[in-house]
Amino acid sequence: MTATEQRNGVLIFVALKDKKFAIIGDIGINEKVPKHFWQETKDLMIGHFKDGRIADGIVEGILDAGMQLQTYFPFHHSDENELSDDISYGKSN
């Protein structure tokens, strides 16, 4: 997450079994955005999660965060994806 030039990576961590999640922005984001920047995305995701729509919540959270972050990190035609978009699945015990 910290391996981007502008330090603008985002990690969305979802622990289904524990019913917890976190949205973590790298330092480049947190230096630019308002203090409660992630609250809207968090609330949007929680609404879906409470209705049992986990995948919808994750998708909507990613889309919402991306739209908000465009203000601070607008797309440039020379941009390259510096991080993998892969989903990591941990083992559940």
N, C-alpha and C positions, 0 to 999 in steps of 0.2 A: 504494500500500500504506500510506502514511503519512497518508492523508487521512481517518482516522476519529477521532471524538471521543475515544475511549478509547485510541487508538493500538494497536489490537488486530488489525490486519490480518495475514494470513499469505500468503506467496508460496511456492508449490512450483514449482521450476524443474527441468525434466527435459531434459537434452541427450542424446538417444538416440544420435546418431552418436559422441559422445565417451564414452558410457556413464558419465555423471555426473549427479548431481542434488543439489539443495539445498532445505532447508526453512528459510525465514527468517521469523521472527516480529518484528513491530514492537516498539518499546521498551516499550509498555504491557504486552505479554505478558512480555517478558524481565525486566521489573522484578518480576513476581509469581511466575513459575514457578521450580522448582528448576533448578539448573545443567544437568543432563542431561535436561531435559524432553523434547526432541525425539528422544532415542535410541530409545525404544520404537517410535515412528512410523517412524523411519528403518529400523530392523531389520525391521519388518513389510513395508515397501515393498521392501527389498532381497530378501527371501525370494521375493516375487512376480517381481521383475525377473530374478533368477537362473534362474527357471523359464520365462522368456520371456513372462510374463503382465504386460506393461507397464501396460495399462489397468486390470487388477485391482489392481495395486500402487498406482496413483494413487488409485483409488476408495477402497481400504482405508485409505490414508494420510490422505485427507481425512476419512473417517468417524472414524478413530481420533483424529486431532487434534481434531476437533469435539467428540467425547465427552470428551476430557481437558480441553479448554478450558472446558467448561460449569462446571467447578468454580470457575474464576476469573472467568468472564464469563457468568453465568447469563442465560438468555433472559428478557426482559421483554416483555409484550404491546405496549408502545409502541415497541419496537425497530424500526428501519428498516435495510434493507440499504444501507450507505453506499458500498460498492464494487461494481463490476461482477463478475459471476460468469463472464464470458466467458473462453474459452480463447484465448490468443494463440499463433499459430503463426509462428515465425520462418522465414526462408528458409534452406534448407540449401545449402551450397556443394559 
